[in-house]
Amino acid sequence: QALTAAGAEVAITGRREDKLREAAAGAPWLTHVVDVADRKSVAALFAWADESFGPIDILVCSAGMNIKNRMLCEMRPEQWDEVMAVNATGVYNCLYYALPQMRERNDGLVFIISSVAGKRAAPLGGVAYNASKFAATGLGISAWSEESPHGIRITNIYPGEVDTPILDHRPQPVSDERRATMLRPEDIGAMVAAIAQLPPRAHVPEVVIKPTAQAYV
């Protein structure tokens, strides 16, 4: 929504077509189903995008998931694989297909929506989530280091608690009072749009944005 308001032509993607249709209702957005953990699915997404509206100027990697049994002694190996596949490898898959076309133009902007769990390994996120977000953090910083000579800017954004459906996977239900203190998705959107409107000479490597009431230690 924020990028559209800023004048961008927007396409949104996700695993569930019904959710995409619901999100795009009344908006001038293109939609395409993708599973970022599936490299063939991501390849098909970028081929579709190229045919639909040409090279991608701005890529926002925001897919993420978590599990309820978050302790190392409780989780199963396949749960670790699932979290890493979406939160870390999913970002890599998107970069793999987006960066070559950005290199050709010597221009491009990538946002990786990590988490404060990618800066502080707190028990709240759990072992797999924390590890996956640290991986996404390292991926974004390393990729920017390589790609900056090509005019590509990569920004890692580290949100604190945000009121989204991922809260449904908390080990304990989240109260309405707790939700009321959290960030909203539009807060992250505003940050993305603000950075996207900076001139190419300006690069913001990292941003932490958290609820006022949330600790950051």
Secondary structure, 3 states (H helix, E strand, C coil): CHHHHCCCCCEEEECCHHHHHHHHCCCCCEEEECCCCCHHHHHHHHHHHHHHHCCCCEEEECCCCCCCCCCCCCCCHHHHHHHHHHHHHHHHHHHHHHHHHHHHHCCEEEEEECCHHHCCCCCCCCHHHHHHHHHHHHHHHHHHHHHHHHCEEEEEEEECCECCHHHHHCCCCCCHHHHHCCECHHHHHHHHHHHHCCCCCCCCCEEEECCCCCCCC
